[in-house]
Amino acid sequence: MIAVFIRTLGGPVMGEESPVGALGEVVVFDLDGVIYRGDTFFRFILNLLRANPARLTPPLLRIFPAGVGSLVRPHARGAVLGRFVRAAVGHMSLDQYQDAAAAFGRRLAHAEGAVAAALHAIDSHLKAGATVVVATASEITLARAYLDGVGLNHVAVVGSRIAVPAAGFSEHARGANKVAALKVAGYLPPFAQVYTDSAADLPLLAHAAVPVLVNASPQTRARAKEYLGTRPRELEW
């Protein structure tokens, strides 16, 4: 199962709150599609299954190519992601999972880096005195290792936590749950700015003084305008 989790390097763990009184304006960045040009958790699970195809049962093996295609399409993910996650990590202890996730996050950072424009935007907000937090639906150990690897170890992250060996999904820091996760972590709306590429973050964008869509599809732009009642700021990077 996945539970809301927050961690900074050497900082808060689940259940601890950030010092709200010490926060300036809060700026929220999504991870996948904004800082990393892809889906970190999908890449991790796919890497595990490719490295250990014996974990795929015959039924999963038969649908593996089509299932991977479904994982690439967010609207189709729910039907297959849980089955692949259980196959990939269901046999692991928590320590084994965290070691594997952290190692992959570091490798991903080293091999692919981060979007330079996103790093520049984060740095600009920090220099202006804002508090920057990354809020992601990705799993926290993986996300933290990746962010540390691209030089963002000083930026907090709010995300999801996977429980193994069950490896099922419960609360996921996605959609309205991402807003709730930020509140639990002590980052209270309204937010100065929110950067995301995903229509799943419309509830989060609604809490931003300046909602920002990054590399968003025409469909997401249209949905955001309808949902918010105004056109968000749009960036391509």
ABEGO torsion letter per residue (X at the ends): XBBBBBBBBGBBBBGBBBBAAABBBBBBBBABGAABBEBAAAAAAAAAAAABAAABBAAAAAAAAAAAAAAABAAAAAAAAAAAAAAAAAABBAAAAAAAAAAAAAAAAAAAEBBAAAAAAAAAAAAAGBBBBBBBABBAAAAAAAAAAAGAAABBBBBBBBBOAAGBBBBBBBEAAAAAAAAAAGBBOBBABBBBABAAAAAAAAABABBBBBGBBAAAAAAAAAAAGBBBBBBBX
